[in-house]
């Protein structure tokens, strides 16, 4: 592998130079290249993120296309899910539908029952049960631009607790999207959504940031959290994804990609956000 890298570095006059890298570079690759190719690496994450934090017209269109592919996959998976199948079956179905539609490197998280209470669940073995709820979190790539959406669905029914929590998460999502317009101070966006969950008594269960930027990386600037003290600019793309996670019990999340625009914002995902009982 380093032979190929050395050839590229030589071609572009980079041998002996200092190169910036971001979180997409794996440490063992960086170490091998440093050893074999006479270059030095430094942390270039902030510089790289800032250079691409505002999307071009072409990148925006590719973000829309990637979001549309995820929307279609979601509509199709609703007719596929049933008790008795594994999370892995749903994972494979979602990825195949995104791939069939032209989405590259499709991925998915399928977190059913109590697994939904862990925001970054990574298993696939649980068998779907009647009266389960599940978080589906998935996306793909179009011309380097990524999609990322989440929906919470219910298998065979929904109880009063679940209906209450879903309503809170949906209200927080709506508040976050409404606040996430060009010129908005990012901590205020986080607060708009977080206040809904706090006032409902579930503040301690909203354990992650409200959102993250997206583009060439699934997670990049602008990060939608209370300590990111900057304002949104036109053509920044980011998720809005409030959630409630009660460990070992249940979790719910609604997530869309939002684009700040000259006149406010555009929600790129169009998939249904109503309560869906399969």
C-alpha positions in Angstrom: 0.0 0.0 0.0 2.7 2.5 0.8 4.3 2.0 -2.6 1.1 3.4 -4.2 1.1 6.3 -1.7 4.8 7.0 -2.4 4.1 7.2 -6.1 1.2 9.7 -5.6 3.3 11.8 -3.2 6.1 12.0 -5.7 3.8 12.9 -8.5 2.4 15.9 -6.5 5.7 17.0 -5.1 4.8 16.1 -1.5 7.7 14.0 -0.5 9.4 15.5 2.5 6.4 17.7 3.3 4.0 18.1 6.2 0.5 16.9 5.5 -2.7 17.5 7.4 -5.1 14.7 8.1 -8.5 14.3 9.7 -10.4 11.6 11.5 -10.9 9.5 8.3 -7.2 8.5 8.3 -6.6 5.3 10.3 -3.7 5.4 12.7 -1.9 2.3 11.4 -2.0 3.7 7.8 -0.6 7.1 8.9 2.2 5.3 10.8 3.2 3.1 7.8 3.2 6.1 5.5 5.3 8.2 7.8 7.8 5.3 8.1 8.0 4.6 4.4 7.3 7.8 2.5 9.3 10.6 4.1 6.4 12.8 5.1 5.1 14.2 8.4 1.5 14.2 9.5 -0.3 16.8 11.6 -3.9 17.1 12.8 -5.6 19.0 10.1 -9.2 18.3 11.1 -10.2 21.9 11.9 -8.7 23.3 8.7 -10.3 20.6 6.5 -13.7 20.9 8.2 -13.7 24.7 7.9 -12.7 24.5 4.2 -15.8 22.4 3.4 -18.3 23.5 6.0 -20.2 25.6 3.5 -21.4 23.3 0.6 -21.3 24.2 -3.1 -24.4 24.0 -5.3 -23.2 20.6 -6.6 -22.6 19.3 -3.2 -26.1 20.4 -2.0 -27.7 18.6 -4.9 -25.8 15.4 -4.1 -26.9 15.7 -0.5 -30.5 15.9 -1.7 -30.0 12.9 -3.8 -28.5 10.9 -1.0 -31.3 11.9 1.3 -33.9 10.9 -1.3 -32.4 7.4 -1.6 -32.6 7.0 2.2 -36.2 8.2 2.1 -37.1 5.5 -0.5 -35.4 2.8 1.4 -37.3 3.7 4.6 -40.7 3.5 2.7 -39.8 0.1 1.4 -38.5 -1.4 4.7 -41.9 -0.7 6.4 -43.5 -3.4 4.3 -40.7 -5.8 5.1 -40.3 -5.8 8.9 -42.1 -8.5 10.9 -41.7 -10.3 14.2 -39.4 -13.3 14.0 -36.7 -11.8 11.8 -33.4 -10.6 13.1 -32.0 -7.0 13.2 -29.5 -8.2 10.6 -32.3 -9.1 8.1 -33.5 -5.5 8.3 -30.0 -4.1 8.1 -29.3 -6.1 4.9 -32.7 -5.0 3.4 -32.1 -1.3 4.0 -28.5 -1.5 2.6 -29.7 -3.4 -0.5 -32.4 -0.9 -1.3 -30.1 2.0 -1.0 -27.5 0.2 -3.2 -30.2 -0.6 -5.8 -31.0 3.1 -6.0 -27.4 4.1 -6.6 -26.3 4.9 -3.0 -22.7 3.9 -2.4 -21.4 2.4 0.8 -24.8 2.0 2.4 -24.9 1.4 6.2 -27.6 1.0 8.8 -28.2 0.7 12.6 -31.2 -1.4 13.6 -31.8 -1.2 17.3 -34.8 -3.1 18.5 -36.5 -3.4 21.9 -34.1 -2.5 24.7 -31.3 -2.2 22.2 -32.9 1.1 21.1 -31.9 2.6 24.5 -28.2 2.8 23.4 -27.7 5.7 20.9 -24.8 4.0 19.1 -25.9 0.4 19.3 -23.9 -1.9 16.9 -25.4 -5.4 17.3 -27.5 -7.2 14.7 -28.5 -10.5 16.4 -31.7 -9.7 18.3 -34.9 -11.3 17.1 -37.8 -8.8 16.5 -40.7 -9.3 18.9 -44.3 -8.3 18.7 -44.8 -4.9 20.5 -41.2 -4.0 19.9 -40.1 -0.5 19.0 -37.0 0.1 17.0 -34.7 2.8 15.8 -33.6 2.7 12.2 -30.6 4.9 11.5 -29.1 4.6 8.0 -27.7 6.4 4.9 -25.4 6.2 1.9 -23.1 8.2 -0.3 -23.7 10.0 -3.6 -20.7 11.6 -5.3 -19.0 11.8 -1.9 -21.9 13.4 -0.1 -23.6 11.4 2.6 -27.1 10.9 4.0 -28.0 10.1 7.6 -31.6 9.7 8.9 -33.3 8.0 11.8 -36.9 6.9 12.4 -38.5 5.1 15.3 -41.2 2.6 14.4 -43.4 0.3 16.4 -44.2 -3.4 15.7 -47.7 -4.5 16.4 -48.7 -1.6 18.6 -47.7 1.3 20.9 -48.4 1.8 24.6 -49.1 5.0 26.5 -45.6 5.5 27.7 -44.2 5.1 24.2 -46.8 7.4 22.7 -45.9 10.1 25.3 -42.2 9.8 24.7 -42.5 9.9 21.0 -44.6 13.1 21.2 -41.8 14.7 23.3 -39.1 13.7 20.8 -41.2 14.9 17.9 -41.8 18.3 19.6 -38.1 18.6 20.3 -37.3 17.8 16.6 -39.8 20.4 15.4 -38.3 23.0 17.8 -34.8 22.2 16.6 -35.6 22.5 13.0 -37.5 25.7 13.5 -34.5 27.3 15.3 -31.9 26.0 12.8 -32.0 28.8 10.3 -29.3 30.9 8.7 -27.9 33.4 11.2 -29.0 31.3 14.2 -26.6 31.0 17.1 -25.9 27.3 17.4 -26.2 27.0 21.2 -29.7 28.5 20.8 -30.6 25.7 18.4 -29.5 23.0 20.9 -31.4 24.8 23.6 -34.6 25.0 21.7 -34.8 21.2 21.3 -33.3 20.4 24.7 -35.7 22.6 26.6 -38.6 20.5 25.3 -37.1 17.3 26.7 -35.9 19.0 29.9 -39.4 20.4 30.7 -41.0 17.0 30.1 -38.7 15.5 32.8 -36.5 13.5 30.5 -33.5 15.9 30.4 -31.0 13.3 31.8 -32.0 10.9 29.0 -31.0 13.2 26.1 -27.4 12.1 26.3 -26.0 13.2 22.9 -25.6 16.4 21.0 -28.5 17.7 19.0 -26.7 17.3 15.7 -23.6 17.1 13.6 -22.5 18.5 10.2 -22.4 16.1 7.2 -20.8 16.0 3.8 -17.7 14.1 2.9 -17.7 12.8 6.4 -20.7 11.4 8.3 -19.7 13.6 11.3 -18.1 17.0 10.5 -18.7 20.7 11.2 -20.9 22.4 12.1 -21.6 20.5 15.3 -25.0 21.4 16.8 -24.2 21.6 20.5 -24.3 24.2 23.2 -20.5 24.8 23.2 -20.2 25.5 19.5 -20.4 29.3 19.7 -20.9 30.2 16.0 -23.8 31.1 13.8 -25.2 29.1 10.9 -24.3 30.3 7.4 -26.1 29.6 4.2 -25.4 26.1 2.7 -24.3 24.5 5.9 -25.7 20.9 6.2 -26.3 19.2 9.5 -28.5 16.7 11.3 -31.2 17.6 13.8 -31.7 14.4 16.0 -33.1 14.8 19.4 -33.6 11.5 21.4 -34.7 10.0 24.7 -32.7 7.0 25.8 -33.7 5.1 29.0 -30.9 2.5 29.5 -32.0 -1.1 29.2 -35.6 -0.1 28.5 -36.2 2.0 25.3 -34.9 4.7 23.1 -36.4 7.0 20.5 -34.9 9.3 17.9 -36.0 11.3 14.9 -33.2 12.5 12.6 -33.2 14.5 9.4 -30.5 16.4 7.5 -31.2 20.1 7.4 -29.6 22.7 5.0 -29.4 26.3 6.1 -30.5 28.6 3.2 -30.6 32.2 2.3 -34.2 32.3 3.4 -34.1 30.0 6.4 -33.6 26.2 6.0 -34.6 23.2 4.0 -35.2 19.7 5.5 -33.6 17.3 3.0 -35.4 14.2 4.2 -39.0 13.9 3.3 -39.9 10.5 4.9 -42.9 10.2 7.2 -42.3 11.2 10.8 -45.8 10.3 12.1 -46.2 7.4 14.6 -45.8 4.3 12.4 -47.1 1.0 13.6 -46.1 -2.0 11.5 
